[in-house]
Amino acid sequence: MARSDITALGLAGVLGFAGVAHFVRPEFFDEIVPHALPASPRTWTYVSGVAELACAAVVAMPSTRRWGGIAAAVLFVSVFPANVQMAVDWRTRPASEQAAAYARLPLQIPLVLWGLKVSKDARATGSK
């Protein structure tokens, strides 16, 4: 198996795990949905969970990996406001929880870059 396949399947695994988590423990994600969004937090939790599962599937398939990597990068950017909401809301929690909330903010950068790398690798191998 090529290194680019391992990188892509790793990303698909992360996305798949996160997507499933939205349905197994939705209350965690409901809590961090930005308050300004219309509709219920649960709706956004399920929508983002479906988006993560869809991205996982598209990244996992070599024939769609190029666009899947881009979709994953866009998804990671689009959920960043939830991480900001979490950091804001968790300011009064214990220090360890605050640290976890703040650590999620810069974590989005390598996730976005991972998606873009998967797309670039797929383009180099001729995938769509």
Secondary structure, DSSP 8 states (H G I E B T S, - for coil): --HHHHHHHHHHHHHHHHHHHHHHSHHHHHHHS-TTSSS-HHHHHHHHHHHHHHHHHHHHSGGGHHHHHHHHHHHHHHTHHHHHHHHHHGGGS-HHHHHHHHHHHHHHHHHHHHHHHHHHHHHHTT--
